[in-house]
Amino acid sequence: MYCVLEDGLECWLLNARHLRNVPGRKTDVKDAEWICQLVEHGLVRPSFVPPPPIRELRNLTRYRKAQIEERTREAQRLDKILQDAGIKLSSVATDILGLSGRAMLAAMVQGTRDPEILSELARGKLRKKIPALKEALVGRFGADHALIVGAILAHLEFLDEVINQLSAEIERVIAPFDHQVDDSARSPGWAGARLR
């Protein structure tokens, strides 16, 4: 309601803790009369409401944070389902969602179960761990695991795309405030101003 009225009226958002009414029969009309009396006598002050661009930025950053948290939960689910299948990929690979891990997981979802073939998909530093990978990739990975892992990987890709879109929009919205962000980054005690 505040957002609807703020363009045409001076709106006050009041803290409910400051508006304790006398006990008795409560109605919306009586509450409105009580609030008017408090305001007339200067007994309440309006709460701070950030301007619309800051509210927009707050909405974007809060939603991005929620998507990052969901991505973390989904990655944990992935490791749990692999553990359930006896696949100990996370014991050998630091990042099971890196290029090597994703290649192995995609091959498993598509039906490859041979640890020799799967371990050969390792790239970079992980190639040094091929013997350990062969052991880690021996398990009981079945059709149910393949379905769930495939769904999790698709969801992770979707979340990555959403997070990237939100990050780009946050950068666009914050651009007019760059000079303020730079100034606050120089102030003592400020650990980092960018919202990346």
PyMOL CGO cylinders between C-alpha atoms (Angstrom):
from pymol import cmd
from pymol.cgo import CYLINDER

trace = [
    CYLINDER, 0.00, 0.00, 0.00, 2.86, 2.37, 0.82, 0.3, 1, 1, 1, 1, 1, 1,
    CYLINDER, 2.86, 2.37, 0.82, 4.22, 2.07, -2.72, 0.3, 1, 1, 1, 1, 1, 1,
    CYLINDER, 4.22, 2.07, -2.72, 0.82, 2.95, -4.20, 0.3, 1, 1, 1, 1, 1, 1,
    CYLINDER, 0.82, 2.95, -4.20, 0.35, 6.05, -2.05, 0.3, 1, 1, 1, 1, 1, 1,
    CYLINDER, 0.35, 6.05, -2.05, 3.92, 7.43, -1.91, 0.3, 1, 1, 1, 1, 1, 1,
    CYLINDER, 3.92, 7.43, -1.91, 3.75, 9.20, -5.29, 0.3, 1, 1, 1, 1, 1, 1,
    CYLINDER, 3.75, 9.20, -5.29, 0.74, 11.34, -4.38, 0.3, 1, 1, 1, 1, 1, 1,
    CYLINDER, 0.74, 11.34, -4.38, 0.96, 11.73, -0.59, 0.3, 1, 1, 1, 1, 1, 1,
    CYLINDER, 0.96, 11.73, -0.59, 3.48, 12.16, 2.18, 0.3, 1, 1, 1, 1, 1, 1,
    CYLINDER, 3.48, 12.16, 2.18, 3.31, 8.70, 3.70, 0.3, 1, 1, 1, 1, 1, 1,
    CYLINDER, 3.31, 8.70, 3.70, 4.57, 7.60, 7.07, 0.3, 1, 1, 1, 1, 1, 1,
    CYLINDER, 4.57, 7.60, 7.07, 5.45, 4.05, 7.86, 0.3, 1, 1, 1, 1, 1, 1,
    CYLINDER, 5.45, 4.05, 7.86, 5.12, 3.59, 11.61, 0.3, 1, 1, 1, 1, 1, 1,
    CYLINDER, 5.12, 3.59, 11.61, 6.69, 0.98, 13.85, 0.3, 1, 1, 1, 1, 1, 1,
    CYLINDER, 6.69, 0.98, 13.85, 3.95, -1.14, 15.45, 0.3, 1, 1, 1, 1, 1, 1,
    CYLINDER, 3.95, -1.14, 15.45, 5.90, -1.27, 18.74, 0.3, 1, 1, 1, 1, 1, 1,
    CYLINDER, 5.90, -1.27, 18.74, 5.51, 2.49, 19.10, 0.3, 1, 1, 1, 1, 1, 1,
    CYLINDER, 5.51, 2.49, 19.10, 1.74, 2.33, 18.63, 0.3, 1, 1, 1, 1, 1, 1,
    CYLINDER, 1.74, 2.33, 18.63, 0.60, 0.26, 21.58, 0.3, 1, 1, 1, 1, 1, 1,
    CYLINDER, 0.60, 0.26, 21.58, -3.05, 1.01, 22.03, 0.3, 1, 1, 1, 1, 1, 1,
    CYLINDER, -3.05, 1.01, 22.03, -4.90, 1.00, 25.32, 0.3, 1, 1, 1, 1, 1, 1,
    CYLINDER, -4.90, 1.00, 25.32, -6.53, -2.37, 26.01, 0.3, 1, 1, 1, 1, 1, 1,
    CYLINDER, -6.53, -2.37, 26.01, -10.15, -2.74, 25.09, 0.3, 1, 1, 1, 1, 1, 1,
    CYLINDER, -10.15, -2.74, 25.09, -12.26, -3.36, 22.05, 0.3, 1, 1, 1, 1, 1, 1,
    CYLINDER, -12.26, -3.36, 22.05, -10.16, -2.98, 18.92, 0.3, 1, 1, 1, 1, 1, 1,
    CYLINDER, -10.16, -2.98, 18.92, -11.39, -2.00, 15.49, 0.3, 1, 1, 1, 1, 1, 1,
    CYLINDER, -11.39, -2.00, 15.49, -9.61, -0.55, 12.47, 0.3, 1, 1, 1, 1, 1, 1,
    CYLINDER, -9.61, -0.55, 12.47, -11.40, 2.76, 13.01, 0.3, 1, 1, 1, 1, 1, 1,
    CYLINDER, -11.40, 2.76, 13.01, -10.33, 2.98, 16.68, 0.3, 1, 1, 1, 1, 1, 1,
    CYLINDER, -10.33, 2.98, 16.68, -6.77, 2.06, 15.71, 0.3, 1, 1, 1, 1, 1, 1,
    CYLINDER, -6.77, 2.06, 15.71, -6.75, 4.81, 13.07, 0.3, 1, 1, 1, 1, 1, 1,
    CYLINDER, -6.75, 4.81, 13.07, -8.05, 7.36, 15.59, 0.3, 1, 1, 1, 1, 1, 1,
    CYLINDER, -8.05, 7.36, 15.59, -5.38, 6.30, 18.10, 0.3, 1, 1, 1, 1, 1, 1,
    CYLINDER, -5.38, 6.30, 18.10, -2.61, 6.64, 15.51, 0.3, 1, 1, 1, 1, 1, 1,
    CYLINDER, -2.61, 6.64, 15.51, -3.89, 10.10, 14.53, 0.3, 1, 1, 1, 1, 1, 1,
    CYLINDER, -3.89, 10.10, 14.53, -3.75, 11.21, 18.16, 0.3, 1, 1, 1, 1, 1, 1,
    CYLINDER, -3.75, 11.21, 18.16, -0.20, 9.93, 18.56, 0.3, 1, 1, 1, 1, 1, 1,
    CYLINDER, -0.20, 9.93, 18.56, 0.92, 11.72, 15.37, 0.3, 1, 1, 1, 1, 1, 1,
    CYLINDER, 0.92, 11.72, 15.37, -0.86, 14.99, 16.38, 0.3, 1, 1, 1, 1, 1, 1,
    CYLINDER, -0.86, 14.99, 16.38, 1.00, 15.03, 19.69, 0.3, 1, 1, 1, 1, 1, 1,
    CYLINDER, 1.00, 15.03, 19.69, 4.36, 14.15, 18.12, 0.3, 1, 1, 1, 1, 1, 1,
    CYLINDER, 4.36, 14.15, 18.12, 4.61, 10.88, 20.01, 0.3, 1, 1, 1, 1, 1, 1,
    CYLINDER, 4.61, 10.88, 20.01, 5.67, 8.81, 17.00, 0.3, 1, 1, 1, 1, 1, 1,
    CYLINDER, 5.67, 8.81, 17.00, 8.15, 9.31, 14.20, 0.3, 1, 1, 1, 1, 1, 1,
    CYLINDER, 8.15, 9.31, 14.20, 8.06, 7.73, 10.76, 0.3, 1, 1, 1, 1, 1, 1,
    CYLINDER, 8.06, 7.73, 10.76, 10.36, 4.80, 10.09, 0.3, 1, 1, 1, 1, 1, 1,
    CYLINDER, 10.36, 4.80, 10.09, 13.00, 5.16, 7.43, 0.3, 1, 1, 1, 1, 1, 1,
    CYLINDER, 13.00, 5.16, 7.43, 11.85, 3.89, 4.04, 0.3, 1, 1, 1, 1, 1, 1,
    CYLINDER, 11.85, 3.89, 4.04, 14.61, 3.76, 1.44, 0.3, 1, 1, 1, 1, 1, 1,
    CYLINDER, 14.61, 3.76, 1.44, 13.95, 5.47, -1.88, 0.3, 1, 1, 1, 1, 1, 1,
    CYLINDER, 13.95, 5.47, -1.88, 12.60, 3.31, -4.75, 0.3, 1, 1, 1, 1, 1, 1,
    CYLINDER, 12.60, 3.31, -4.75, 16.00, 2.63, -6.43, 0.3, 1, 1, 1, 1, 1, 1,
    CYLINDER, 16.00, 2.63, -6.43, 17.42, 1.31, -3.14, 0.3, 1, 1, 1, 1, 1, 1,
    CYLINDER, 17.42, 1.31, -3.14, 14.31, -0.82, -2.55, 0.3, 1, 1, 1, 1, 1, 1,
    CYLINDER, 14.31, -0.82, -2.55, 14.71, -2.23, -6.07, 0.3, 1, 1, 1, 1, 1, 1,
    CYLINDER, 14.71, -2.23, -6.07, 18.35, -3.04, -5.35, 0.3, 1, 1, 1, 1, 1, 1,
    CYLINDER, 18.35, -3.04, -5.35, 17.39, -4.61, -2.01, 0.3, 1, 1, 1, 1, 1, 1,
    CYLINDER, 17.39, -4.61, -2.01, 14.77, -6.82, -3.71, 0.3, 1, 1, 1, 1, 1, 1,
    CYLINDER, 14.77, -6.82, -3.71, 17.29, -7.96, -6.31, 0.3, 1, 1, 1, 1, 1, 1,
    CYLINDER, 17.29, -7.96, -6.31, 20.07, -8.71, -3.82, 0.3, 1, 1, 1, 1, 1, 1,
    CYLINDER, 20.07, -8.71, -3.82, 17.75, -10.54, -1.44, 0.3, 1, 1, 1, 1, 1, 1,
    CYLINDER, 17.75, -10.54, -1.44, 16.39, -12.71, -4.23, 0.3, 1, 1, 1, 1, 1, 1,
    CYLINDER, 16.39, -12.71, -4.23, 19.87, -13.41, -5.57, 0.3, 1, 1, 1, 1, 1, 1,
    CYLINDER, 19.87, -13.41, -5.57, 20.99, -14.43, -2.07, 0.3, 1, 1, 1, 1, 1, 1,
    CYLINDER, 20.99, -14.43, -2.07, 18.01, -16.82, -1.85, 0.3, 1, 1, 1, 1, 1, 1,
    CYLINDER, 18.01, -16.82, -1.85, 18.95, -18.36, -5.22, 0.3, 1, 1, 1, 1, 1, 1,
    CYLINDER, 18.95, -18.36, -5.22, 22.59, -18.77, -4.15, 0.3, 1, 1, 1, 1, 1, 1,
    CYLINDER, 22.59, -18.77, -4.15, 21.42, -20.50, -0.97, 0.3, 1, 1, 1, 1, 1, 1,
    CYLINDER, 21.42, -20.50, -0.97, 19.13, -22.77, -3.03, 0.3, 1, 1, 1, 1, 1, 1,
    CYLINDER, 19.13, -22.77, -3.03, 22.05, -23.59, -5.33, 0.3, 1, 1, 1, 1, 1, 1,
    CYLINDER, 22.05, -23.59, -5.33, 24.13, -24.59, -2.29, 0.3, 1, 1, 1, 1, 1, 1,
    CYLINDER, 24.13, -24.59, -2.29, 21.32, -26.84, -1.00, 0.3, 1, 1, 1, 1, 1, 1,
    CYLINDER, 21.32, -26.84, -1.00, 20.95, -28.43, -4.43, 0.3, 1, 1, 1, 1, 1, 1,
    CYLINDER, 20.95, -28.43, -4.43, 24.71, -29.14, -4.62, 0.3, 1, 1, 1, 1, 1, 1,
    CYLINDER, 24.71, -29.14, -4.62, 24.47, -30.76, -1.17, 0.3, 1, 1, 1, 1, 1, 1,
    CYLINDER, 24.47, -30.76, -1.17, 21.55, -32.88, -2.38, 0.3, 1, 1, 1, 1, 1, 1,
    CYLINDER, 21.55, -32.88, -2.38, 23.65, -33.98, -5.33, 0.3, 1, 1, 1, 1, 1, 1,
    CYLINDER, 23.65, -33.98, -5.33, 26.48, -35.14, -3.08, 0.3, 1, 1, 1, 1, 1, 1,
    CYLINDER, 26.48, -35.14, -3.08, 24.00, -36.92, -0.81, 0.3, 1, 1, 1, 1, 1, 1,
    CYLINDER, 24.00, -36.92, -0.81, 22.40, -38.85, -3.67, 0.3, 1, 1, 1, 1, 1, 1,
    CYLINDER, 22.40, -38.85, -3.67, 25.86, -39.82, -4.96, 0.3, 1, 1, 1, 1, 1, 1,
    CYLINDER, 25.86, -39.82, -4.96, 26.82, -41.02, -1.48, 0.3, 1, 1, 1, 1, 1, 1,
    CYLINDER, 26.82, -41.02, -1.48, 23.58, -43.01, -1.38, 0.3, 1, 1, 1, 1, 1, 1,
    CYLINDER, 23.58, -43.01, -1.38, 24.64, -44.68, -4.64, 0.3, 1, 1, 1, 1, 1, 1,
    CYLINDER, 24.64, -44.68, -4.64, 28.07, -45.48, -3.17, 0.3, 1, 1, 1, 1, 1, 1,
    CYLINDER, 28.07, -45.48, -3.17, 29.79, -42.94, -5.45, 0.3, 1, 1, 1, 1, 1, 1,
    CYLINDER, 29.79, -42.94, -5.45, 32.48, -41.12, -3.43, 0.3, 1, 1, 1, 1, 1, 1,
    CYLINDER, 32.48, -41.12, -3.43, 33.39, -38.51, -6.05, 0.3, 1, 1, 1, 1, 1, 1,
    CYLINDER, 33.39, -38.51, -6.05, 33.55, -35.71, -3.46, 0.3, 1, 1, 1, 1, 1, 1,
    CYLINDER, 33.55, -35.71, -3.46, 36.26, -37.64, -1.58, 0.3, 1, 1, 1, 1, 1, 1,
    CYLINDER, 36.26, -37.64, -1.58, 38.60, -37.29, -4.56, 0.3, 1, 1, 1, 1, 1, 1,
    CYLINDER, 38.60, -37.29, -4.56, 37.43, -34.21, -6.49, 0.3, 1, 1, 1, 1, 1, 1,
    CYLINDER, 37.43, -34.21, -6.49, 37.48, -30.88, -4.69, 0.3, 1, 1, 1, 1, 1, 1,
    CYLINDER, 37.48, -30.88, -4.69, 34.60, -29.61, -6.81, 0.3, 1, 1, 1, 1, 1, 1,
    CYLINDER, 34.60, -29.61, -6.81, 32.18, -32.24, -8.08, 0.3, 1, 1, 1, 1, 1, 1,
    CYLINDER, 32.18, -32.24, -8.08, 30.53, -29.53, -10.16, 0.3, 1, 1, 1, 1, 1, 1,
    CYLINDER, 30.53, -29.53, -10.16, 33.74, -28.58, -11.98, 0.3, 1, 1, 1, 1, 1, 1,
    CYLINDER, 33.74, -28.58, -11.98, 34.32, -29.53, -15.62, 0.3, 1, 1, 1, 1, 1, 1,
    CYLINDER, 34.32, -29.53, -15.62, 35.56, -33.03, -14.78, 0.3, 1, 1, 1, 1, 1, 1,
    CYLINDER, 35.56, -33.03, -14.78, 32.83, -33.72, -12.24, 0.3, 1, 1, 1, 1, 1, 1,
    CYLINDER, 32.83, -33.72, -12.24, 30.08, -32.53, -14.55, 0.3, 1, 1, 1, 1, 1, 1,
    CYLINDER, 30.08, -32.53, -14.55, 31.43, -34.63, -17.41, 0.3, 1, 1, 1, 1, 1, 1,
    CYLINDER, 31.43, -34.63, -17.41, 31.47, -37.73, -15.20, 0.3, 1, 1, 1, 1, 1, 1,
    CYLINDER, 31.47, -37.73, -15.20, 28.01, -37.03, -13.81, 0.3, 1, 1, 1, 1, 1, 1,
    CYLINDER, 28.01, -37.03, -13.81, 26.57, -36.42, -17.29, 0.3, 1, 1, 1, 1, 1, 1,
    CYLINDER, 26.57, -36.42, -17.29, 28.07, -39.72, -18.50, 0.3, 1, 1, 1, 1, 1, 1,
    CYLINDER, 28.07, -39.72, -18.50, 26.59, -41.53, -15.50, 0.3, 1, 1, 1, 1, 1, 1,
    CYLINDER, 26.59, -41.53, -15.50, 23.16, -40.01, -16.15, 0.3, 1, 1, 1, 1, 1, 1,
    CYLINDER, 23.16, -40.01, -16.15, 23.42, -41.18, -19.78, 0.3, 1, 1, 1, 1, 1, 1,
    CYLINDER, 23.42, -41.18, -19.78, 24.13, -44.75, -18.66, 0.3, 1, 1, 1, 1, 1, 1,
    CYLINDER, 24.13, -44.75, -18.66, 27.90, -45.11, -18.33, 0.3, 1, 1, 1, 1, 1, 1,
    CYLINDER, 27.90, -45.11, -18.33, 28.80, -47.05, -15.18, 0.3, 1, 1, 1, 1, 1, 1,
    CYLINDER, 28.80, -47.05, -15.18, 32.33, -48.28, -15.91, 0.3, 1, 1, 1, 1, 1, 1,
    CYLINDER, 32.33, -48.28, -15.91, 34.76, -46.57, -13.47, 0.3, 1, 1, 1, 1, 1, 1,
    CYLINDER, 34.76, -46.57, -13.47, 37.60, -46.89, -16.04, 0.3, 1, 1, 1, 1, 1, 1,
    CYLINDER, 37.60, -46.89, -16.04, 35.68, -44.92, -18.66, 0.3, 1, 1, 1, 1, 1, 1,
    CYLINDER, 35.68, -44.92, -18.66, 34.32, -42.39, -16.13, 0.3, 1, 1, 1, 1, 1, 1,
    CYLINDER, 34.32, -42.39, -16.13, 37.72, -41.71, -14.56, 0.3, 1, 1, 1, 1, 1, 1,
    CYLINDER, 37.72, -41.71, -14.56, 39.21, -40.98, -17.99, 0.3, 1, 1, 1, 1, 1, 1,
    CYLINDER, 39.21, -40.98, -17.99, 36.89, -37.95, -18.20, 0.3, 1, 1, 1, 1, 1, 1,
    CYLINDER, 36.89, -37.95, -18.20, 39.06, -36.24, -15.57, 0.3, 1, 1, 1, 1, 1, 1,
    CYLINDER, 39.06, -36.24, -15.57, 40.82, -33.06, -16.70, 0.3, 1, 1, 1, 1, 1, 1,
    CYLINDER, 40.82, -33.06, -16.70, 43.62, -30.91, -15.39, 0.3, 1, 1, 1, 1, 1, 1,
    CYLINDER, 43.62, -30.91, -15.39, 44.97, -31.67, -11.91, 0.3, 1, 1, 1, 1, 1, 1,
    CYLINDER, 44.97, -31.67, -11.91, 42.32, -34.34, -11.37, 0.3, 1, 1, 1, 1, 1, 1,
    CYLINDER, 42.32, -34.34, -11.37, 44.06, -36.59, -13.95, 0.3, 1, 1, 1, 1, 1, 1,
    CYLINDER, 44.06, -36.59, -13.95, 46.75, -37.26, -11.33, 0.3, 1, 1, 1, 1, 1, 1,
    CYLINDER, 46.75, -37.26, -11.33, 44.04, -38.85, -9.18, 0.3, 1, 1, 1, 1, 1, 1,
    CYLINDER, 44.04, -38.85, -9.18, 42.71, -41.32, -11.75, 0.3, 1, 1, 1, 1, 1, 1,
    CYLINDER, 42.71, -41.32, -11.75, 43.49, -44.41, -9.61, 0.3, 1, 1, 1, 1, 1, 1,
    CYLINDER, 43.49, -44.41, -9.61, 41.58, -42.88, -6.65, 0.3, 1, 1, 1, 1, 1, 1,
    CYLINDER, 41.58, -42.88, -6.65, 38.77, -41.84, -9.02, 0.3, 1, 1, 1, 1, 1, 1,
    CYLINDER, 38.77, -41.84, -9.02, 38.37, -45.41, -10.28, 0.3, 1, 1, 1, 1, 1, 1,
    CYLINDER, 38.37, -45.41, -10.28, 37.78, -46.56, -6.71, 0.3, 1, 1, 1, 1, 1, 1,
    CYLINDER, 37.78, -46.56, -6.71, 35.47, -43.63, -5.90, 0.3, 1, 1, 1, 1, 1, 1,
    CYLINDER, 35.47, -43.63, -5.90, 33.29, -44.27, -8.96, 0.3, 1, 1, 1, 1, 1, 1,
    CYLINDER, 33.29, -44.27, -8.96, 32.49, -47.89, -8.06, 0.3, 1, 1, 1, 1, 1, 1,
    CYLINDER, 32.49, -47.89, -8.06, 28.98, -48.00, -6.64, 0.3, 1, 1, 1, 1, 1, 1,
    CYLINDER, 28.98, -48.00, -6.64, 25.33, -48.90, -7.14, 0.3, 1, 1, 1, 1, 1, 1,
    CYLINDER, 25.33, -48.90, -7.14, 24.32, -45.99, -9.37, 0.3, 1, 1, 1, 1, 1, 1,
    CYLINDER, 24.32, -45.99, -9.37, 20.91, -47.00, -10.69, 0.3, 1, 1, 1, 1, 1, 1,
    CYLINDER, 20.91, -47.00, -10.69, 18.17, -45.57, -12.86, 0.3, 1, 1, 1, 1, 1, 1,
    CYLINDER, 18.17, -45.57, -12.86, 16.60, -43.75, -9.89, 0.3, 1, 1, 1, 1, 1, 1,
    CYLINDER, 16.60, -43.75, -9.89, 19.93, -42.07, -9.11, 0.3, 1, 1, 1, 1, 1, 1,
    CYLINDER, 19.93, -42.07, -9.11, 20.37, -41.13, -12.77, 0.3, 1, 1, 1, 1, 1, 1,
    CYLINDER, 20.37, -41.13, -12.77, 16.95, -39.48, -12.88, 0.3, 1, 1, 1, 1, 1, 1,
    CYLINDER, 16.95, -39.48, -12.88, 17.55, -37.49, -9.70, 0.3, 1, 1, 1, 1, 1, 1,
    CYLINDER, 17.55, -37.49, -9.70, 21.11, -36.47, -10.62, 0.3, 1, 1, 1, 1, 1, 1,
    CYLINDER, 21.11, -36.47, -10.62, 19.92, -35.37, -14.09, 0.3, 1, 1, 1, 1, 1, 1,
    CYLINDER, 19.92, -35.37, -14.09, 17.17, -33.27, -12.52, 0.3, 1, 1, 1, 1, 1, 1,
    CYLINDER, 17.17, -33.27, -12.52, 19.60, -31.74, -10.01, 0.3, 1, 1, 1, 1, 1, 1,
    CYLINDER, 19.60, -31.74, -10.01, 22.11, -30.86, -12.74, 0.3, 1, 1, 1, 1, 1, 1,
    CYLINDER, 22.11, -30.86, -12.74, 19.37, -29.23, -14.82, 0.3, 1, 1, 1, 1, 1, 1,
    CYLINDER, 19.37, -29.23, -14.82, 18.17, -27.29, -11.77, 0.3, 1, 1, 1, 1, 1, 1,
    CYLINDER, 18.17, -27.29, -11.77, 21.74, -26.16, -11.01, 0.3, 1, 1, 1, 1, 1, 1,
    CYLINDER, 21.74, -26.16, -11.01, 22.13, -24.89, -14.58, 0.3, 1, 1, 1, 1, 1, 1,
    CYLINDER, 22.13, -24.89, -14.58, 18.85, -23.00, -14.26, 0.3, 1, 1, 1, 1, 1, 1,
    CYLINDER, 18.85, -23.00, -14.26, 19.94, -21.49, -10.91, 0.3, 1, 1, 1, 1, 1, 1,
    CYLINDER, 19.94, -21.49, -10.91, 23.31, -20.47, -12.36, 0.3, 1, 1, 1, 1, 1, 1,
    CYLINDER, 23.31, -20.47, -12.36, 21.52, -18.66, -15.19, 0.3, 1, 1, 1, 1, 1, 1,
    CYLINDER, 21.52, -18.66, -15.19, 19.13, -16.90, -12.79, 0.3, 1, 1, 1, 1, 1, 1,
    CYLINDER, 19.13, -16.90, -12.79, 22.02, -15.85, -10.51, 0.3, 1, 1, 1, 1, 1, 1,
    CYLINDER, 22.02, -15.85, -10.51, 23.93, -14.47, -13.52, 0.3, 1, 1, 1, 1, 1, 1,
    CYLINDER, 23.93, -14.47, -13.52, 20.88, -12.52, -14.72, 0.3, 1, 1, 1, 1, 1, 1,
    CYLINDER, 20.88, -12.52, -14.72, 20.29, -11.09, -11.25, 0.3, 1, 1, 1, 1, 1, 1,
    CYLINDER, 20.29, -11.09, -11.25, 23.97, -10.17, -10.87, 0.3, 1, 1, 1, 1, 1, 1,
    CYLINDER, 23.97, -10.17, -10.87, 23.89, -8.33, -14.20, 0.3, 1, 1, 1, 1, 1, 1,
    CYLINDER, 23.89, -8.33, -14.20, 20.73, -6.46, -13.19, 0.3, 1, 1, 1, 1, 1, 1,
    CYLINDER, 20.73, -6.46, -13.19, 22.25, -5.57, -9.79, 0.3, 1, 1, 1, 1, 1, 1,
    CYLINDER, 22.25, -5.57, -9.79, 25.29, -4.14, -11.59, 0.3, 1, 1, 1, 1, 1, 1,
    CYLINDER, 25.29, -4.14, -11.59, 22.99, -2.06, -13.80, 0.3, 1, 1, 1, 1, 1, 1,
    CYLINDER, 22.99, -2.06, -13.80, 20.91, -0.77, -10.88, 0.3, 1, 1, 1, 1, 1, 1,
    CYLINDER, 20.91, -0.77, -10.88, 23.94, 0.00, -8.70, 0.3, 1, 1, 1, 1, 1, 1,
    CYLINDER, 23.94, 0.00, -8.70, 25.83, 1.85, -11.48, 0.3, 1, 1, 1, 1, 1, 1,
    CYLINDER, 25.83, 1.85, -11.48, 24.38, 5.30, -10.58, 0.3, 1, 1, 1, 1, 1, 1,
    CYLINDER, 24.38, 5.30, -10.58, 25.68, 4.80, -7.02, 0.3, 1, 1, 1, 1, 1, 1,
    CYLINDER, 25.68, 4.80, -7.02, 29.23, 3.79, -8.02, 0.3, 1, 1, 1, 1, 1, 1,
    CYLINDER, 29.23, 3.79, -8.02, 30.79, 6.97, -6.63, 0.3, 1, 1, 1, 1, 1, 1,
    CYLINDER, 30.79, 6.97, -6.63, 29.08, 6.39, -3.26, 0.3, 1, 1, 1, 1, 1, 1,
    CYLINDER, 29.08, 6.39, -3.26, 30.14, 2.75, -3.25, 0.3, 1, 1, 1, 1, 1, 1,
    CYLINDER, 30.14, 2.75, -3.25, 33.74, 3.79, -4.00, 0.3, 1, 1, 1, 1, 1, 1,
    CYLINDER, 33.74, 3.79, -4.00, 33.66, 6.39, -1.19, 0.3, 1, 1, 1, 1, 1, 1,
    CYLINDER, 33.66, 6.39, -1.19, 32.27, 3.89, 1.32, 0.3, 1, 1, 1, 1, 1, 1,
    CYLINDER, 32.27, 3.89, 1.32, 34.90, 1.34, 0.32, 0.3, 1, 1, 1, 1, 1, 1,
    CYLINDER, 34.90, 1.34, 0.32, 37.57, 3.81, 1.42, 0.3, 1, 1, 1, 1, 1, 1,
    CYLINDER, 37.57, 3.81, 1.42, 35.97, 4.42, 4.81, 0.3, 1, 1, 1, 1, 1, 1,
    CYLINDER, 35.97, 4.42, 4.81, 37.48, 2.55, 7.80, 0.3, 1, 1, 1, 1, 1, 1,
    CYLINDER, 37.48, 2.55, 7.80, 35.82, -0.70, 8.77, 0.3, 1, 1, 1, 1, 1, 1,
    CYLINDER, 35.82, -0.70, 8.77, 34.13, -1.26, 5.42, 0.3, 1, 1, 1, 1, 1, 1,
    CYLINDER, 34.13, -1.26, 5.42, 35.07, -4.73, 4.20, 0.3, 1, 1, 1, 1, 1, 1,
    CYLINDER, 35.07, -4.73, 4.20, 33.90, -4.46, 0.61, 0.3, 1, 1, 1, 1, 1, 1,
    CYLINDER, 33.90, -4.46, 0.61, 31.23, -2.46, -1.10, 0.3, 1, 1, 1, 1, 1, 1,
    CYLINDER, 31.23, -2.46, -1.10, 30.54, -4.33, -4.31, 0.3, 1, 1, 1, 1, 1, 1,
    CYLINDER, 30.54, -4.33, -4.31, 27.59, -6.69, -4.24, 0.3, 1, 1, 1, 1, 1, 1,
    CYLINDER, 27.59, -6.69, -4.24, 29.30, -9.43, -6.21, 0.3, 1, 1, 1, 1, 1, 1,
]
cmd.load_cgo(trace, "trace")
